[in-house]
Amino acid sequence: MHHHRSRHDRDKEKKRYYLLPGMGGRLYRKKQRVIIKWSVIAALVVSVILGVVMYFLSRPNNILTP
């Protein structure tokens, strides 16, 4: 037999896994957006730094060559 879950059952199911505060709902999604935003910013900063370092190292008269 196939029985459809009511909206209430689905909500209860969804809430059951989130035992700690901030693990679900609107605040969680907002927190995730902030984490993603800062991850992208960090990745861009690291990329720029590595790019600059590689650029200076690839120049023929860089600091490391005597």
N, C-alpha and C positions, 0 to 999 in steps of 0.2 A: 504494500500500500504506500502511496505517495502522499504525504501531507505537507501542505504549504505552511511555512512559518508566518506568524503574524508579525507586524511591525514591532510589537512589544518584545517578542522573542528574539528578534534580530538585534534590537537595542541592548537587551540583556546580554546576549552573546558577545556583542561588541565591547561592552563595559567590563565583562568578566576578566579579560586579559590585562586590563590596565589597573594594576594593583597600587601603584604609587601615584601621587599627585603629579600632574603635568605630563602624564604619559599618553593622554588622548585628548581629542577634541580640539577646540579652536586654539587654545594656548600652545598645544603641542605643534600644530601646523605653523603657528607664528614662530615658535622657537626653531623649527626646522628651516623656515625661510631665512632666519637670521644666520643660522649655521651655514647654509648654502651660500648666502651672500658673502660671509667672511671667508669661506673656503675659496670662492672664486677670486676675491681680492688677494688672498694670500698666494694663490697660484699665479696670478698676474705679476705680483711683486717678485716672486721667486724667478719667474720666467725672464723678467726684465734684468734682474741681477745676473742670472746665468748668461743671458745674451750679451750684456756689457762685458762680463769677464771673458767670454769666448771671443768677442770682438777684439779686445785688447791683446789677448794671447795670440790671436791669429795674425796680428800685424807684424811685419818683418822686424821692426825696431822696437819690440816690446821690452818691458822692464827686465824680463828674465833672461833675454839673450845678451851675452857679454859684448 
